[in-house]
Amino acid sequence: RAAKSFDCQQYSLAKLQADSIKILYPKAFEVRADALRLLLRIDHAESVTGLSYTDSLLAVNRERVAPLVEGLYLDKDVRYQDVGTYYNPNYRSEKNMGRTYVRPQVDEQGKHTIVAFRYGAPIEAHTLRFTAPDTAYVEVQATSQPYQMSDALGRTERTDFTPSPLGSVGSFVSLNKGNNIKVTLVGHKGTAQIPFSKADVAAFLQVYELAMVLNAIGELEKQHDELTRRIDFLARRMQSDSINQSE
């Protein structure tokens, strides 16, 4: 019955039937060995099916990358960097001297970061808060100490924030994208309001979606590698037929 279930690709039922042989027939060593061989075949077949499904999802997600990076700037010096960072070109530093703003960005491996630039006296920022009109809000903590930069216009404090979990801020902004979201930079020496226009929201969501897709690709690539190794291992074991009849 287990073999017939396997032939019909009813793998869960086949495993249940094969597993029951050890309990029902503890002294039927040859049959139990055959059942273990069948369990290997089931595991191999399930892994092959899983790999096919994973590869399909990988192809779908990889196709989503090109339209999402369209219009974004890739900040990368190939001489020194293996991984570049995508963000909207309107947020390049040279275009925003003397401004207070947030720049959403994501590197090529899917690490999503929100960079806050505070022009003026430093406030030693540690928290970035997004508040909806109904006073619901979400906060993200700084991942490093802020540091200051000086230019001809004065001083700017930069603070990096990495949302965790990934969707915490992105889903909130997406849910409230039709409303006026207030962005507040909170520091040890005061707070600062940061403009967040409709264009800022659109740029934020583009980067957020790209981050989600790149993270999905990374996880699927790990699954692909794990399944490939497992399939190779099971194939070698089936070929060697190393099942001991007394197992």
ZANU-81160 format. One record per residue: residue number from 1; residue in three letters; x, y, z of N, C-alpha, C, CB in turn. Coordinates in steps of 0.02 Angstrom, whole numbers, always signed. Glycine has a CB too. Example, Ala and Ser with C-alpha at 12.3 -4.5 7.8 and 13.67 -1.06 7.14 Angstrom:
! ZANU-81160
[r 1,ALA,[+660,-284,+390],[+615,-225,+390],[+660,-165,+390],[+565,-224,+452]]
[r 2,SER,[+642,-112,+354],[+684,-53,+357],[+645,+2,+394],[+704,-30,+286]]
END
This chain:
! ZANU-81160
[r 1,ARG,[+42,-61,+0],[+0,+0,+0],[+43,+63,+0],[-47,+0,+61]]
[r 2,ALA,[+97,+62,+37],[+142,+120,+39],[+172,+133,-30],[+198,+109,+91]]
[r 3,ALA,[+192,+79,-64],[+222,+86,-131],[+172,+114,-181],[+249,+19,-155]]
[r 4,LYS,[+109,+91,-176],[+58,+116,-221],[+43,+190,-207],[-7,+75,-214]]
[r 5,SER,[+43,+209,-143],[+32,+279,-125],[+89,+322,-152],[+26,+287,-48]]
[r 6,PHE,[+150,+296,-149],[+207,+333,-176],[+200,+342,-251],[+273,+296,-160]]
[r 7,ASP,[+180,+290,-286],[+171,+294,-359],[+118,+345,-378],[+153,+225,-387]]
[r 8,CYS,[+69,+355,-334],[+16,+404,-346],[+35,+473,-320],[-50,+382,-314]]
[r 9,GLN,[+98,+481,-298],[+124,+543,-270],[+86,+566,-207],[+121,+598,-323]]
[r 10,GLN,[+59,+518,-171],[+27,+532,-107],[+80,+521,-53],[-37,+487,-95]]
[r 11,TYR,[+127,+567,-50],[+187,+556,-9],[+172,+554,+66],[+236,+611,-23]]
[r 12,SER,[+128,+595,+90],[+113,+595,+162],[+83,+528,+183],[+65,+653,+180]]
[r 13,LEU,[+37,+504,+142],[+5,+439,+158],[+57,+383,+153],[-54,+425,+110]]
[r 14,ALA,[+99,+386,+102],[+150,+335,+94],[+198,+333,+154],[+190,+347,+29]]
[r 15,LYS,[+217,+391,+179],[+261,+393,+238],[+226,+363,+298],[+282,+465,+253]]
[r 16,LEU,[+163,+380,+307],[+125,+353,+364],[+122,+276,+361],[+54,+383,+366]]
[r 17,GLN,[+108,+251,+302],[+103,+179,+294],[+170,+144,+303],[+74,+162,+224]]
[r 18,ALA,[+223,+174,+276],[+290,+144,+282],[+314,+146,+355],[+340,+180,+236]]
[r 19,ASP,[+300,+202,+389],[+321,+208,+459],[+286,+157,+504],[+307,+279,+485]]
[r 20,SER,[+225,+140,+487],[+186,+95,+530],[+213,+23,+529],[+114,+94,+509]]
[r 21,ILE,[+253,+6,+478],[+278,-63,+472],[+322,-81,+531],[+316,-72,+407]]
[r 22,LYS,[+365,-35,+553],[+410,-49,+609],[+371,-66,+672],[+456,+10,+621]]
[r 23,ILE,[+314,-32,+683],[+274,-44,+743],[+233,-108,+736],[+227,+16,+756]]
[r 24,LEU,[+202,-117,+678],[+158,-174,+669],[+195,-240,+659],[+112,-162,+610]]
[r 25,TYR,[+255,-235,+628],[+292,-297,+612],[+365,-289,+633],[+287,-314,+535]]
[r 26,PRO,[+377,-287,+699],[+445,-273,+724],[+498,-324,+703],[+444,-269,+799]]
[r 27,LYS,[+478,-385,+687],[+527,-437,+669],[+532,-449,+594],[+509,-501,+704]]
[r 28,ALA,[+494,-410,+556],[+497,-419,+482],[+553,-375,+455],[+428,-400,+448]]
[r 29,PHE,[+615,-396,+467],[+673,-354,+453],[+681,-337,+379],[+735,-388,+478]]
[r 30,GLU,[+669,-385,+336],[+677,-371,+264],[+625,-321,+240],[+672,-436,+224]]
[r 31,VAL,[+563,-330,+263],[+510,-284,+243],[+524,-214,+272],[+441,-309,+266]]
[r 32,ARG,[+547,-213,+334],[+564,-148,+364],[+620,-114,+326],[+584,-157,+438]]
[r 33,ALA,[+669,-152,+302],[+723,-123,+262],[+695,-94,+196],[+777,-176,+247]]
[r 34,ASP,[+648,-131,+166],[+616,-105,+105],[+578,-40,+120],[+568,-159,+76]]
[r 35,ALA,[+546,-38,+179],[+509,+22,+198],[+556,+81,+206],[+469,+10,+263]]
[r 36,LEU,[+614,+70,+235],[+663,+124,+243],[+688,+148,+175],[+723,+100,+286]]
[r 37,ARG,[+698,+101,+129],[+718,+121,+61],[+663,+164,+28],[+733,+59,+18]]
[r 38,LEU,[+601,+145,+40],[+546,+183,+12],[+543,+253,+43],[+480,+146,+23]]
[r 39,LEU,[+556,+257,+108],[+556,+322,+141],[+610,+368,+113],[+567,+314,+217]]
[r 40,LEU,[+667,+339,+95],[+720,+378,+62],[+695,+405,-5],[+783,+336,+52]]
[r 41,ARG,[+661,+362,-43],[+635,+383,-108],[+582,+438,-100],[+604,+322,-145]]
[r 42,ILE,[+541,+432,-47],[+490,+483,-35],[+523,+549,-18],[+442,+460,+23]]
[r 43,ASP,[+573,+546,+26],[+610,+607,+45],[+641,+640,-16],[+663,+591,+98]]
[r 44,HIS,[+671,+597,-58],[+703,+623,-120],[+651,+655,-166],[+741,+566,-157]]
[r 45,ALA,[+594,+622,-175],[+542,+648,-219],[+514,+714,-192],[+486,+597,-227]]
[r 46,GLU,[+503,+717,-126],[+478,+779,-97],[+528,+836,-104],[+461,+769,-23]]
[r 47,SER,[+592,+820,-97],[+644,+871,-104],[+648,+897,-175],[+711,+844,-82]]
[r 48,VAL,[+641,+851,-223],[+642,+871,-294],[+582,+917,-309],[+640,+809,-341]]
[r 49,THR,[+524,+899,-283],[+464,+941,-292],[+474,+1009,-259],[+402,+907,-262]]
[r 50,GLY,[+502,+1009,-199],[+516,+1072,-165],[+565,+1116,-202],[+542,+1059,-96]]
[r 51,LEU,[+616,+1085,-232],[+665,+1123,-271],[+632,+1154,-332],[+723,+1077,-293]]
[r 52,SER,[+589,+1117,-366],[+554,+1144,-424],[+511,+1204,-405],[+511,+1089,-457]]
[r 53,TYR,[+476,+1198,-349],[+434,+1253,-326],[+476,+1313,-306],[+391,+1230,-266]]
[r 54,THR,[+532,+1301,-272],[+577,+1355,-252],[+605,+1391,-313],[+634,+1328,-209]]
[r 55,ASP,[+626,+1354,-363],[+653,+1384,-423],[+601,+1426,-460],[+681,+1330,-471]]
[r 56,SER,[+538,+1405,-458],[+485,+1444,-489],[+476,+1511,-453],[+418,+1404,-489]]
[r 57,LEU,[+476,+1508,-387],[+470,+1570,-348],[+530,+1616,-359],[+462,+1554,-274]]
[r 58,LEU,[+589,+1586,-365],[+648,+1626,-378],[+642,+1664,-445],[+711,+1581,-379]]
[r 59,ALA,[+620,+1629,-495],[+612,+1660,-561],[+563,+1718,-558],[+590,+1608,-613]]
[r 60,VAL,[+507,+1708,-523],[+456,+1760,-518],[+484,+1822,-482],[+394,+1734,-480]]
[r 61,ASN,[+519,+1811,-427],[+546,+1867,-389],[+603,+1903,-425],[+570,+1843,-321]]
[r 62,ARG,[+644,+1866,-460],[+698,+1898,-497],[+671,+1942,-553],[+745,+1845,-527]]
[r 63,GLU,[+615,+1922,-582],[+584,+1964,-633],[+556,+2029,-604],[+528,+1925,-668]]
[r 64,ARG,[+541,+2029,-540],[+513,+2088,-508],[+566,+2141,-494],[+479,+2069,-443]]
[r 65,VAL,[+630,+2122,-494],[+683,+2169,-475],[+691,+2226,-525],[+748,+2131,-468]]
[r 66,ALA,[+694,+2209,-589],[+708,+2260,-641],[+660,+2319,-638],[+704,+2228,-710]]
[r 67,PRO,[+593,+2309,-637],[+549,+2368,-633],[+555,+2406,-568],[+478,+2347,-644]]
[r 68,LEU,[+575,+2372,-514],[+580,+2406,-449],[+643,+2450,-444],[+581,+2355,-393]]
[r 69,VAL,[+696,+2431,-478],[+757,+2472,-476],[+756,+2527,-528],[+819,+2428,-486]]
[r 70,GLU,[+706,+2525,-572],[+702,+2577,-624],[+695,+2646,-592],[+642,+2563,-671]]
[r 71,GLY,[+738,+2691,-611],[+737,+2759,-584],[+777,+2767,-520],[+667,+2779,-571]]
[r 72,LEU,[+800,+2713,-491],[+841,+2718,-430],[+915,+2727,-447],[+830,+2656,-385]]
[r 73,TYR,[+950,+2758,-401],[+1022,+2768,-409],[+1059,+2712,-371],[+1044,+2838,-383]]
[r 74,LEU,[+1107,+2680,-404],[+1147,+2629,-371],[+1213,+2661,-350],[+1159,+2568,-418]]
[r 75,ASP,[+1220,+2670,-286],[+1281,+2700,-258],[+1332,+2645,-246],[+1265,+2739,-191]]
[r 76,LYS,[+1380,+2639,-292],[+1428,+2584,-287],[+1492,+2601,-325],[+1397,+2518,-314]]
[r 77,ASP,[+1547,+2594,-291],[+1612,+2601,-322],[+1640,+2530,-330],[+1660,+2648,-281]]
[r 78,VAL,[+1640,+2505,-391],[+1659,+2435,-402],[+1732,+2422,-384],[+1647,+2416,-474]]
[r 79,ARG,[+1772,+2476,-376],[+1842,+2466,-358],[+1849,+2445,-284],[+1882,+2530,-370]]
[r 80,TYR,[+1801,+2467,-243],[+1808,+2455,-171],[+1748,+2418,-140],[+1817,+2520,-136]]
[r 81,GLN,[+1692,+2416,-175],[+1632,+2389,-146],[+1607,+2327,-183],[+1578,+2442,-144]]
[r 82,ASP,[+1589,+2276,-145],[+1558,+2217,-175],[+1482,+2225,-177],[+1577,+2155,-136]]
[r 83,VAL,[+1455,+2265,-131],[+1383,+2274,-125],[+1366,+2348,-128],[+1356,+2243,-59]]
[r 84,GLY,[+1324,+2367,-176],[+1303,+2436,-183],[+1236,+2449,-149],[+1298,+2455,-256]]
[r 85,THR,[+1215,+2512,-150],[+1153,+2532,-116],[+1108,+2571,-164],[+1169,+2575,-53]]
[r 86,TYR,[+1044,+2551,-165],[+995,+2585,-207],[+957,+2638,-167],[+946,+2534,-238]]
[r 87,TYR,[+946,+2696,-198],[+901,+2746,-170],[+881,+2795,-225],[+933,+2783,-109]]
[r 88,ASN,[+829,+2834,-211],[+805,+2883,-260],[+859,+2937,-271],[+738,+2915,-236]]
[r 89,PRO,[+875,+2953,-333],[+928,+3002,-346],[+912,+3072,-318],[+940,+3008,-420]]
[r 90,ASN,[+849,+3086,-304],[+832,+3151,-274],[+860,+3158,-204],[+757,+3160,-273]]
[r 91,TYR,[+881,+3103,-174],[+907,+3105,-105],[+983,+3103,-103],[+879,+3048,-65]]
[r 92,ARG,[+1015,+3112,-159],[+1089,+3115,-158],[+1111,+3174,-116],[+1117,+3119,-230]]
[r 93,SER,[+1163,+3164,-77],[+1184,+3215,-28],[+1200,+3282,-60],[+1245,+3190,+9]]
[r 94,GLU,[+1231,+3282,-118],[+1251,+3345,-150],[+1190,+3386,-171],[+1295,+3331,-210]]
[r 95,LYS,[+1132,+3354,-177],[+1072,+3390,-196],[+1032,+3416,-136],[+1027,+3346,-238]]
[r 96,ASN,[+1053,+3397,-76],[+1013,+3412,-17],[+1053,+3445,+39],[+982,+3349,+9]]
[r 97,MET,[+1102,+3483,+21],[+1142,+3519,+71],[+1097,+3570,+107],[+1203,+3555,+39]]
[r 98,GLY,[+1100,+3571,+172],[+1061,+3619,+211],[+989,+3598,+221],[+1062,+3685,+178]]
[r 99,ARG,[+974,+3533,+210],[+905,+3509,+218],[+901,+3456,+272],[+880,+3480,+151]]
[r 100,THR,[+841,+3451,+302],[+825,+3397,+348],[+779,+3350,+311],[+793,+3423,+415]]
[r 101,TYR,[+798,+3286,+305],[+758,+3239,+266],[+776,+3167,+285],[+770,+3251,+190]]
[r 102,VAL,[+735,+3120,+262],[+752,+3049,+270],[+763,+3018,+202],[+695,+3011,+309]]
[r 103,ARG,[+811,+2973,+198],[+826,+2938,+136],[+818,+2863,+146],[+897,+2956,+111]]
[r 104,PRO,[+766,+2833,+118],[+760,+2760,+120],[+807,+2729,+69],[+686,+2737,+106]]
[r 105,GLN,[+840,+2676,+89],[+887,+2644,+43],[+891,+2569,+58],[+957,+2676,+48]]
[r 106,VAL,[+914,+2531,+9],[+921,+2459,+17],[+983,+2437,-22],[+857,+2420,-7]]
[r 107,ASP,[+1023,+2394,+9],[+1082,+2371,-27],[+1063,+2311,-72],[+1139,+2351,+21]]
[r 108,GLU,[+1110,+2289,-112],[+1096,+2237,-162],[+1080,+2170,-130],[+1155,+2230,-208]]
[r 109,GLN,[+1094,+2162,-65],[+1078,+2100,-30],[+1013,+2105,+9],[+1135,+2083,+16]]
[r 110,GLY,[+979,+2163,+5],[+913,+2169,+36],[+913,+2203,+104],[+883,+2104,+43]]
[r 111,LYS,[+969,+2230,+127],[+970,+2264,+191],[+937,+2333,+184],[+1042,+2271,+218]]
[r 112,HIS,[+881,+2343,+219],[+842,+2404,+214],[+863,+2452,+270],[+766,+2388,+219]]
[r 113,THR,[+880,+2513,+251],[+902,+2563,+299],[+866,+2629,+285],[+979,+2573,+295]]
[r 114,ILE,[+850,+2664,+339],[+822,+2732,+333],[+874,+2779,+362],[+752,+2739,+369]]
[r 115,VAL,[+898,+2825,+322],[+949,+2872,+344],[+916,+2940,+356],[+1008,+2878,+292]]
[r 116,ALA,[+924,+2966,+416],[+896,+3032,+434],[+952,+3083,+435],[+860,+3029,+502]]
[r 117,PHE,[+941,+3138,+397],[+989,+3193,+396],[+956,+3252,+431],[+1010,+3211,+323]]
[r 118,ARG,[+986,+3276,+485],[+959,+3332,+524],[+1006,+3391,+518],[+950,+3313,+599]]
[r 119,TYR,[+982,+3443,+482],[+1023,+3503,+472],[+1014,+3549,+532],[+1004,+3539,+406]]
[r 120,GLY,[+1070,+3575,+557],[+1067,+3621,+614],[+1103,+3592,+674],[+995,+3638,+632]]
[r 121,ALA,[+1084,+3617,+733],[+1116,+3595,+794],[+1102,+3521,+807],[+1092,+3637,+854]]
[r 122,PRO,[+1152,+3482,+825],[+1141,+3410,+837],[+1092,+3397,+894],[+1208,+3375,+852]]
[r 123,ILE,[+1053,+3345,+886],[+1006,+3326,+940],[+1022,+3256,+967],[+933,+3328,+914]]
[r 124,GLU,[+1075,+3225,+942],[+1094,+3158,+962],[+1035,+3109,+954],[+1118,+3158,+1036]]
[r 125,ALA,[+1013,+3103,+893],[+953,+3064,+877],[+962,+2990,+894],[+936,+3070,+803]]
[r 126,HIS,[+908,+2959,+917],[+909,+2888,+934],[+847,+2851,+910],[+918,+2879,+1008]]
[r 127,THR,[+793,+2889,+892],[+730,+2857,+872],[+700,+2895,+814],[+681,+2854,+931]]
[r 128,LEU,[+670,+2858,+768],[+634,+2887,+712],[+561,+2863,+717],[+665,+2868,+642]]
[r 129,ARG,[+515,+2911,+720],[+444,+2894,+732],[+402,+2915,+672],[+419,+2927,+796]]
[r 130,PHE,[+359,+2870,+649],[+310,+2884,+596],[+241,+2883,+628],[+316,+2831,+537]]
[r 131,THR,[+205,+2939,+622],[+140,+2945,+655],[+85,+2959,+603],[+141,+3002,+707]]
[r 132,ALA,[+30,+2921,+607],[-28,+2930,+563],[-75,+2983,+594],[-65,+2863,+552]]
[r 133,PRO,[-122,+3009,+555],[-169,+3059,+581],[-210,+3034,+641],[-216,+3079,+526]]
[r 134,ASP,[-222,+2968,+645],[-261,+2942,+702],[-217,+2930,+763],[-296,+2877,+682]]
[r 135,THR,[-156,+2957,+762],[-105,+2954,+816],[-73,+2885,+823],[-138,+2972,+882]]
[r 136,ALA,[-92,+2836,+782],[-55,+2773,+782],[+15,+2787,+756],[-92,+2719,+739]]
[r 137,TYR,[+64,+2752,+782],[+133,+2765,+760],[+175,+2702,+764],[+164,+2820,+803]]
[r 138,VAL,[+232,+2705,+730],[+281,+2652,+733],[+349,+2685,+741],[+278,+2606,+669]]
[r 139,GLU,[+392,+2653,+779],[+458,+2682,+792],[+513,+2632,+772],[+466,+2701,+866]]
[r 140,VAL,[+570,+2660,+753],[+628,+2619,+738],[+688,+2651,+773],[+640,+2612,+660]]
[r 141,GLN,[+730,+2609,+803],[+787,+2633,+841],[+849,+2638,+798],[+799,+2587,+901]]
[r 142,ALA,[+892,+2685,+816],[+955,+2694,+779],[+999,+2632,+786],[+993,+2756,+804]]
[r 143,THR,[+1033,+2614,+733],[+1077,+2556,+734],[+1149,+2575,+746],[+1071,+2518,+669]]
[r 144,SER,[+1163,+2639,+749],[+1231,+2663,+763],[+1226,+2734,+791],[+1275,+2661,+698]]
[r 145,GLN,[+1280,+2756,+819],[+1282,+2824,+846],[+1279,+2875,+788],[+1346,+2835,+888]]
[r 146,PRO,[+1242,+2930,+797],[+1241,+2981,+744],[+1309,+3014,+737],[+1188,+3034,+759]]
[r 147,TYR,[+1324,+3037,+677],[+1386,+3074,+669],[+1373,+3137,+629],[+1440,+3031,+635]]
[r 148,GLN,[+1417,+3185,+637],[+1407,+3252,+609],[+1451,+3264,+548],[+1419,+3305,+661]]
[r 149,MET,[+1423,+3302,+502],[+1460,+3323,+442],[+1453,+3399,+437],[+1433,+3288,+378]]
[r 150,SER,[+1504,+3431,+412],[+1503,+3504,+405],[+1516,+3523,+333],[+1556,+3537,+451]]
[r 151,ASP,[+1483,+3575,+310],[+1495,+3602,+243],[+1488,+3678,+247],[+1446,+3572,+190]]
[r 152,ALA,[+1486,+3710,+190],[+1484,+3783,+189],[+1420,+3811,+220],[+1490,+3808,+118]]
[r 153,LEU,[+1367,+3769,+222],[+1303,+3793,+249],[+1295,+3780,+324],[+1246,+3760,+212]]
[r 154,GLY,[+1337,+3738,+352],[+1331,+3724,+423],[+1341,+3650,+438],[+1264,+3747,+449]]
[r 155,ARG,[+1310,+3627,+493],[+1319,+3558,+516],[+1257,+3516,+501],[+1335,+3557,+591]]
[r 156,THR,[+1270,+3454,+485],[+1216,+3405,+475],[+1231,+3343,+515],[+1208,+3388,+399]]
[r 157,GLU,[+1181,+3319,+551],[+1188,+3257,+589],[+1155,+3200,+551],[+1157,+3265,+660]]
[r 158,ARG,[+1192,+3146,+542],[+1165,+3087,+506],[+1156,+3030,+555],[+1213,+3066,+449]]
[r 159,THR,[+1097,+2997,+551],[+1083,+2939,+593],[+1053,+2884,+549],[+1035,+2957,+652]]
[r 160,ASP,[+1078,+2823,+557],[+1053,+2766,+518],[+1006,+2723,+561],[+1113,+2724,+492]]
[r 161,PHE,[+951,+2703,+528],[+901,+2660,+561],[+888,+2600,+517],[+835,+2699,+576]]
[r 162,THR,[+888,+2540,+547],[+873,+2479,+510],[+809,+2448,+538],[+932,+2428,+513]]
[r 163,PRO,[+753,+2453,+504],[+690,+2426,+530],[+695,+2352,+544],[+633,+2439,+481]]
[r 164,SER,[+671,+2331,+602],[+669,+2261,+620],[+606,+2246,+660],[+733,+2241,+660]]
[r 165,PRO,[+563,+2202,+636],[+571,+2164,+574],[+565,+2208,+512],[+519,+2108,+571]]
[r 166,LEU,[+583,+2180,+456],[+588,+2218,+394],[+524,+2257,+378],[+604,+2173,+336]]
[r 167,GLY,[+466,+2225,+387],[+404,+2257,+366],[+374,+2304,+417],[+355,+2205,+351]]
[r 168,SER,[+406,+2315,+474],[+376,+2354,+527],[+357,+2425,+506],[+423,+2358,+586]]
[r 169,VAL,[+403,+2461,+475],[+390,+2530,+454],[+357,+2530,+384],[+455,+2571,+453]]
[r 170,GLY,[+382,+2488,+339],[+356,+2488,+271],[+282,+2474,+268],[+392,+2437,+230]]
[r 171,SER,[+258,+2424,+305],[+186,+2408,+305],[+145,+2465,+334],[+173,+2343,+343]]
[r 172,PHE,[+173,+2500,+384],[+137,+2557,+415],[+130,+2614,+365],[+175,+2581,+478]]
[r 173,VAL,[+185,+2630,+330],[+182,+2683,+280],[+135,+2664,+223],[+253,+2698,+253]]
[r 174,SER,[+138,+2601,+202],[+93,+2579,+149],[+20,+2585,+169],[+110,+2507,+129]]
[r 175,LEU,[+5,+2566,+230],[-64,+2568,+256],[-89,+2640,+259],[-68,+2536,+325]]
[r 176,ASN,[-45,+2687,+272],[-65,+2758,+281],[-41,+2803,+225],[-38,+2783,+347]]
[r 177,LYS,[-26,+2774,+167],[+3,+2814,+113],[-43,+2868,+87],[+22,+2769,+57]]
[r 178,GLY,[-109,+2862,+98],[-155,+2914,+76],[-165,+2968,+127],[-221,+2884,+59]]
[r 179,ASN,[-134,+2962,+185],[-141,+3011,+238],[-77,+3052,+245],[-158,+2976,+305]]
[r 180,ASN,[-81,+3103,+287],[-22,+3144,+301],[+16,+3111,+359],[-43,+3218,+319]]
[r 181,ILE,[+71,+3079,+343],[+112,+3046,+394],[+162,+3096,+421],[+149,+2983,+364]]
[r 182,LYS,[+166,+3099,+486],[+214,+3144,+519],[+276,+3104,+539],[+183,+3180,+581]]
[r 183,VAL,[+334,+3129,+521],[+396,+3095,+538],[+435,+3138,+588],[+439,+3083,+474]]
[r 184,THR,[+453,+3108,+643],[+486,+3144,+697],[+552,+3109,+715],[+441,+3149,+760]]
[r 185,LEU,[+604,+3148,+719],[+669,+3124,+741],[+677,+3142,+814],[+727,+3155,+697]]
[r 186,VAL,[+686,+3091,+855],[+690,+3101,+928],[+762,+3091,+950],[+642,+3053,+966]]
[r 187,GLY,[+787,+3140,+989],[+856,+3135,+1013],[+862,+3151,+1086],[+899,+3182,+974]]
[r 188,HIS,[+921,+3143,+1112],[+934,+3158,+1183],[+931,+3234,+1195],[+1002,+3131,+1205]]
[r 189,LYS,[+939,+3273,+1143],[+940,+3346,+1151],[+883,+3379,+1113],[+1006,+3374,+1127]]
[r 190,GLY,[+826,+3345,+1108],[+768,+3375,+1075],[+740,+3332,+1020],[+786,+3442,+1048]]
[r 191,THR,[+692,+3360,+984],[+660,+3325,+928],[+662,+3369,+866],[+587,+3305,+945]]
[r 192,ALA,[+650,+3339,+809],[+647,+3376,+746],[+595,+3345,+700],[+718,+3378,+711]]
[r 193,GLN,[+555,+3387,+669],[+506,+3363,+620],[+539,+3359,+552],[+444,+3410,+618]]
[r 194,ILE,[+525,+3305,+516],[+555,+3294,+451],[+500,+3294,+398],[+595,+3227,+449]]
[r 195,PRO,[+505,+3335,+347],[+455,+3335,+294],[+447,+3266,+262],[+472,+3387,+240]]
[r 196,PHE,[+384,+3247,+248],[+371,+3182,+218],[+313,+3190,+169],[+355,+3127,+273]]
[r 197,SER,[+329,+3213,+109],[+278,+3227,+58],[+254,+3163,+24],[+307,+3275,+6]]
[r 198,LYS,[+206,+3171,-22],[+182,+3114,-60],[+238,+3083,-102],[+124,+3135,-106]]
[r 199,ALA,[+282,+3127,-128],[+339,+3102,-166],[+386,+3062,-121],[+377,+3160,-199]]
[r 200,ASP,[+394,+3084,-59],[+436,+3047,-11],[+405,+2979,+4],[+444,+3088,+54]]
[r 201,VAL,[+339,+2978,+12],[+304,+2915,+26],[+314,+2866,-32],[+229,+2927,+38]]
[r 202,ALA,[+306,+2891,-94],[+314,+2848,-153],[+385,+2820,-157],[+297,+2887,-217]]
[r 203,ALA,[+434,+2863,-144],[+504,+2840,-146],[+517,+2790,-91],[+551,+2900,-139]]
[r 204,PHE,[+488,+2802,-33],[+496,+2755,+23],[+468,+2687,+7],[+462,+2783,+86]]
[r 205,LEU,[+408,+2685,-22],[+376,+2621,-36],[+410,+2584,-92],[+303,+2633,-54]]
[r 206,GLN,[+439,+2619,-140],[+476,+2586,-194],[+536,+2548,-165],[+498,+2636,-247]]
[r 207,VAL,[+573,+2582,-122],[+632,+2551,-91],[+611,+2494,-45],[+672,+2604,-52]]
[r 208,TYR,[+557,+2505,-7],[+533,+2453,+39],[+513,+2389,+1],[+472,+2479,+80]]
[r 209,GLU,[+477,+2397,-54],[+456,+2339,-94],[+517,+2304,-123],[+409,+2360,-150]]
[r 210,LEU,[+566,+2343,-146],[+627,+2313,-172],[+663,+2273,-117],[+673,+2367,-201]]
[r 211,ALA,[+664,+2301,-57],[+696,+2266,-1],[+661,+2199,+13],[+695,+2310,+63]]
[r 212,MET,[+594,+2199,+11],[+556,+2138,+24],[+573,+2085,-29],[+481,+2153,+24]]
[r 213,VAL,[+576,+2107,-92],[+590,+2060,-147],[+661,+2032,-141],[+580,+2094,-215]]
[r 214,LEU,[+710,+2076,-127],[+779,+2053,-122],[+788,+2006,-63],[+826,+2114,-115]]
[r 215,ASN,[+753,+2019,-9],[+756,+1973,+48],[+725,+1906,+32],[+721,+2004,+109]]
[r 216,ALA,[+669,+1907,-5],[+637,+1845,-26],[+684,+1805,-71],[+571,+1860,-62]]
[r 217,ILE,[+718,+1839,-116],[+766,+1805,-160],[+822,+1772,-119],[+795,+1854,-211]]
[r 218,GLY,[+847,+1809,-70],[+900,+1782,-28],[+878,+1719,+9],[+923,+1834,+22]]
[r 219,GLU,[+818,+1720,+37],[+792,+1661,+72],[+781,+1602,+25],[+728,+1678,+109]]
[r 220,LEU,[+755,+1617,-34],[+742,+1564,-83],[+808,+1534,-108],[+701,+1591,-142]]
[r 221,GLU,[+858,+1575,-116],[+923,+1549,-137],[+953,+1502,-84],[+972,+1607,-152]]
[r 222,LYS,[+942,+1519,-21],[+964,+1474,+33],[+927,+1408,+30],[+954,+1507,+102]]
[r 223,GLN,[+861,+1411,+20],[+821,+1350,+14],[+844,+1309,-46],[+746,+1368,+7]]
[r 224,HIS,[+858,+1343,-101],[+882,+1308,-161],[+946,+1269,-146],[+894,+1358,-218]]
[r 225,ASP,[+993,+1301,-112],[+1056,+1268,-97],[+1046,+1210,-49],[+1106,+1319,-67]]
[r 226,GLU,[+1004,+1220,+2],[+991,+1166,+51],[+957,+1106,+18],[+947,+1193,+108]]
[r 227,LEU,[+908,+1119,-24],[+874,+1065,-58],[+919,+1029,-107],[+812,+1091,-94]]
[r 228,THR,[+961,+1066,-141],[+1008,+1035,-189],[+1056,+988,-153],[+1047,+1089,-227]]
[r 229,ARG,[+1082,+1011,-95],[+1127,+968,-56],[+1091,+906,-31],[+1157,+1008,+3]]
[r 230,ARG,[+1028,+915,-9],[+991,+858,+18],[+976,+808,-38],[+925,+882,+50]]
[r 231,ILE,[+957,+832,-96],[+943,+787,-152],[+1005,+747,-170],[+918,+827,-213]]
[r 232,ASP,[+1063,+780,-172],[+1125,+745,-188],[+1141,+692,-135],[+1184,+795,-193]]
[r 233,PHE,[+1130,+710,-71],[+1144,+663,-17],[+1098,+602,-21],[+1134,+697,+51]]
[r 234,LEU,[+1033,+613,-32],[+985,+558,-36],[+999,+515,-97],[+914,+585,-39]]
[r 235,ALA,[+1018,+546,-153],[+1032,+508,-213],[+1092,+462,-202],[+1046,+555,-273]]
[r 236,ARG,[+1143,+488,-168],[+1203,+446,-154],[+1185,+389,-107],[+1259,+489,-123]]
[r 237,ARG,[+1142,+404,-57],[+1124,+351,-10],[+1081,+296,-43],[+1086,+381,+50]]
[r 238,MET,[+1036,+318,-87],[+995,+269,-122],[+1038,+226,-168],[+939,+304,-162]]
[r 239,GLN,[+1087,+257,-200],[+1130,+221,-246],[+1173,+170,-209],[+1174,+270,-285]]
[r 240,SER,[+1196,+189,-149],[+1239,+143,-111],[+1199,+88,-78],[+1278,+182,-58]]
[r 241,ASP,[+1132,+100,-68],[+1088,+50,-37],[+1118,+27,+30],[+1077,-10,-84]]
[r 242,SER,[+1132,+75,+73],[+1165,+60,+136],[+1118,+44,+193],[+1209,+117,+155]]
[r 243,ILE,[+1054,+29,+176],[+1005,+13,+229],[+1022,-54,+261],[+933,+11,+200]]
[r 244,ASN,[+1026,-52,+327],[+1038,-113,+365],[+970,-145,+382],[+1080,-99,+430]]
[r 245,GLN,[+963,-208,+369],[+898,-241,+379],[+877,-241,+452],[+900,-312,+353]]
[r 246,SER,[+923,-232,+499],[+906,-233,+569],[+888,-163,+595],[+963,-261,+610]]
[r 247,GLU,[+889,-112,+553],[+874,-44,+575],[+801,-40,+598],[+887,+8,+517]]
END
